[in-house]
Amino acid sequence: MDAVSTRDFLLEALSASAILMVNASRLAEELILWSTSEFGYLELDDLFTSTSSIMPQKKNPDTAELVRGKTGTVFGSLVAALAIVKALPMSYNRDLQEATPNLWRGISTTRGAVRILAGAVSSAKFNKERLEAASGAGFSTATELADSLVRRTRIPFRNAHQIVGALAAKREVPTIRDLDEVAERIAGFRPSERGFGKKELEAALDPKENVAVRSRIGGPAPEETGRMVADRRKRIEENGCLIEEMKGRVDRALAALREMR
């Protein structure tokens, strides 16, 4: 009875689609935000935008906005399916016919969103100069400066945090002299006398170095991101082989059923 009444596979497929769409929507939001004139980090290809109906010079990120909106559609498909099966007794019930269209709608919408985003990202033009200029804004390298102080001078992170916080309050790029003065006042030592000189300070304040040193698993360092991309591609290939194998089983089962007629 349970075998003909359960629709866990349907709910699991829609749940996976909904989770995927959450991430797709977040990416779409980034594309929308980063393509605004205020950010100017990227420009979406004309194929994935439309002109404003009132402003001739304006490009609207329509496809990204639709992906963001379609996320709600997939959520709705999942919730509708859950509501349909929530109180059904064991064995087959005709109510389940209402659940199936939600599966097709959710899967179809998710596949379309993924294809749209893949095209939008691959064809987008990123403004590297603007991105690089923004990477160090707002003392974004403060954490690495504190970490570098800990690694080089062996002081507790609490002290390093206080030192860098005091430097940040000055709202200007710190020099080694600034660092020595603040560290001496707060922690009673001069970093330059413990092997933390101008070279180390410049490296700690360099956004590119900040990224490069974070090479642990899941970090943003180029070699680590390259490893993760290669790993995900391998998984996709493996999953593709698994799907083809499952399709083969289904095809063979259907062929066997036809022979029984």
Buried (B, 14 or more C-beta within 10 A) or exposed (E): EEEEBBBEEBBEBBBBBBEBBEEBBEBBBBBBBBBEEEBBBBBBBEEBBEEEEEEEEEBBBBBBBBBBEBBEBBBBBBEBBBEBBEEBEEEEBEEBEEBEEBBEBBBBBBEEBBEBBEBBBEEBEEBEEBBEEBBBEEBEBBBBBBBBBBBBBEBEEEBBBBBBBBBBEEEEEBEBEBBBBBBBEBBEBBBBEBEBBEEBBEBBBBBEBBBBBBBEEEBBBEEBBEBBEEEEEEEEEEEEEEEEEEEEEEEEEEEEEEEEE
